[in-house]
Amino acid sequence: MNLFSSSLGRAVVARSISLTLLLAGDAPAEDEIPSVEIDGDVAITSNLGDVHFLTRIGCSFEITQTLGGTSPYNVAISGDVAAGSDFSFTNPKVDVYERTNGTWAISQAVQGTGATSSFGGGLAVADGILVVGDSGHLLEGQSIGAVHVFRKVEGTWTEIQIVTPSSISASLPFFGGVVDFDGQTLVVGSYGQDRVFVFDWNGAAFTQAQVLSASAEGAYGFDVAVEGDVLAVGNVDDGSGRVHVFERVAGTWTEAGSFAGSQASSYQNMGWSVAVADGRVHSTVQAFADGAPTYTFEKVGGVWTETLVTLSDSGSQANIAASGSTLMIGQCVGAGVTLPEDYALFADTVFVTYGVGCTGGRGFVPRLRGCGEPATGGTVSIEITNGPGGAVGLLAVGMTEVNLAIGSGCTQLAGPGGVLLPIALFGAGAGQGNLVVHAVVPPVPAAFTAHLQAFLQDVTPLGFSTTNGLRFAITGS
C-alpha cells in the first residue's frame, strides 16, 4: 500500500463494484490520509487520529473497537496481530497490536536498527512475521533504503534481519517505500530506480529470488502486492499509469498482463495502490473527481482481463487492501471538499449492488446487500438495513436487470418474471428497520443470475421506498 499523498482522506470498505454505506464518524482533518488493511473477517483502518478495528458481522463490517491517542500513518493486520507505523523525525517506530480474548491492545513498539523518519512507509505482517520498510535507511552514507524484519522471540518482538537491495542504479532508489508479504514471498518496491525486488522466506530469513524492472523510466514499483503465485506492480508515471500483473511459473515471475484501465483517458495515476486476493488484481487511480474508478482484473479463459470497475461516490480511491472477495478502500478527497459524516462504504465482488434506492418519508434510503456462497448447497444471506422500522414489504426476485422509472424518484431495478416474497423489517423508527434472511441454495439445473430489490411500506407519495438492486450468479449443480 502506498501512502505518499497529501489530501483529505476517508476510509472506505468495499467488496468491489458499487459502494454502499458502512459506518459513520467524523470526517478526517486536512492532510490526513486513510490507511486500510484487511484479513478475512477482521480489518483495521486509521485516519491519523484513532485506530478502528472492524469485524465482519453478517454481510457487512462494523467497528468493534477503537483505540484513541495513537497516530499510525500506515497499518497492517494478520489474524491476531496488527501494526501501525508512526512517522516521526525524532522517534520513528511501529506499534504492534495483539488481540487477546477478542480485545486489541498495543503490545510493543518496535524500532529498527538505524531507522529514519521513513521507517514504516512500507508495512506488512503475515504468519507472525512483521516487515517494515524504511526508504531512507543509510547504506555506506547513502539513503538507499532497507526492510526490517521482526518476529516474536521469547515473547518479545525482535529484529532478526535487515533486507537490503542487491543493486542500486539511482541516487534515491526508495527501496522499502512499499512492501507486501503473504507469508512466503516478500515484494519490495524501489520506484526511484524502476525496480521491484522479490525475496523468498525460508523460515528463518529472506533471500533474494528475482528483480523485476521496467522497460521505460517512470515510477515502476510505486506500489506492490502479492498473494500466492500472483504479483502486481503499480507504475503511476507510465502515461496515465499502469498496473503490471505477474505470475510465478516453475519458480520464475513472468509478466502476464499490463493495463491502463478502461477509463485511462479520464483518470491519471493508474497503479497508485494495488492489491491481490483470491486470484484477482485490484488497482486504484489517484484523481480528485467523483466516480474515480478502482479496477479489478482476473483471468478469463486463460487471459488477464478487466472484469470490474468500482466507482467512488466522491474523490479518488487512493489506498486499497484485499482479502478473499473483500476489497477495502482508503478514499482521498481533494482540499476544499466537504466530507459527509458517513465516510466508509461497502460492496461485493460476487453479490453486486447496482442502481440506487429511493428515499423514504424521513430521508433514509433503504439498503440491500448479500453475502455467502451462491452455489448448490451453499448458504446465501440477504440483508436489508436503513429502512423504516417495523415496515412490511415485498422482496422482488427477478431474472433480469431493468431500469424503469416508477415515479417520485423511484426506479424498478429487478426485472419481471420472478417472484414476490412478503417481508417484514425489525426495529423501530426511521432508518432503524433491518432484516436478514438466510437460505440454502437448492440444486439448480443450470447457472443463472438472480436480481433482487425490496419495496418497503413508507410515508412517500407512492406509499413505499425502495432499495438498490442486488445481483448474483448462482452456480448450477
C-alpha positions, 0 to 999 in steps of 0.5 A: 500500500502506498501512502505518499499523498497529501489530501483529505482522506476517508476510509472506505470498505468495499467488496468491489463494484458499487459502494454502499454505506458502512459506518459513520464518524467524523470526517478526517482533518486536512492532510490526513490520509486513510490507511486500510488493511484487511484479513478475512473477517477482521480489518483495521483502518486509521485516519491519523487520529484513532485506530478502528478495528472492524469485524465482519458481522453478517454481510457487512463490517462494523467497528468493534473497537477503537483505540484513541491517542495513537497516530499510525500513518500506515497499518497492517493486520494478520489474524491476531496481530496488527501494526501501525507505523508512526512517522516521526523525525525524532522517534520513528517506530511501529506499534504492534497490536495483539488481540487477546480474548477478542480485545486489541491492545498495543503490545510493543513498539518496535524500532529498527536498527538505524531507522529514519523518519521513513521507517514504516512507509512500507508495512506488512505482517503475515504468519507472525512475521512483521516487515517494515520498510524504511526508504531512507535507511543509510547504506555506506552514507547513502539513503538507499533504503532497507526492510526490517524484519521482526518476529516474536522471540521469547515473547518479545518482538525482535529484529532478526534481519535487515533486507537490503537491495542487491543493486542500486542504479539511482541516487534515491532508489526508495527501496522499502517505500512499499512492501507486501508479504503473504507469508512466503514471498516478500515484494519490495518496491524501489520506484526511484530506480524502476525496480521491484525486488522479490525475496523468498522466506525460508523460515528463518530469513529472506533471500533474494529470488528475482528483480523485476524492472521496467522497460521505460523510466517512470515510477515502476514499483510505486506500489506492490502486492502479492498473494500466492503465485500472483504479483502486481506492480503499480507504475503511476508515471507510465502515461496515465499509469499502469498496473503490471500483473505477474505470475510465478511459473516453475519458480520464475515471475513472468509478466502476464498482463499490463493495463491502463484501465478502461477509463485511462483517458479520464483518470491519471495515476493508474497503479497508485495502490494495488492489491491481490486476493483470491486470484484477482488484481485490484488497482486504484487511480489517484484523481480528485473527481467523483466516480474515480474508478478502482479496477479489478482484473482476473483471468478469463479463459486463460487471459488477464482481463478487466472484469470490474470497475468500482466507482467512488461516490466522491474523490479518488480511491487512493489506498486499497487492501484485499482479502478473499472477495473483500476489497477495502478502500482508503478514499482521498478527497481533494482540499476544499471538499466537504466530507459527509459524516458517513465516510466508509462504504461497502460492496461485493465482488460476487453479490453486486449492488447496482442502481440506487434506492429511493428515499423514504418519508424521513430521508433514509434510503433503504439498503440491500446487500448479500453475502455467502456462497451462491452455489448448490448447497451453499448458504446465501444471506440477504440483508436489508438495513436503513429502512423504516422500522417495523415496515412490511414489504415485498422482496422482488426476485427477478431474472433480469436487470431493468431500469424503469422509472416508477415515479417520485424518484423511484426506479424498478431495478429487478426485472419481471418474471420472478417472484414476490416474497412478503417481508417484514423489517425489525426495529423501530423508527426511521432508518432503524428497520433491518432484516436478514434472511438466510437460505440454502441454495437448492440444486439448480439445473443450470447457472443463472443470475438472480436480481433482487430489490425490496419495496418497503411500506413508507410515508412517500407519495407512492406509499413505499421506498425502495432499495438498490438492486442486488445481483448474483450468479448462482452456480448450477449443480 
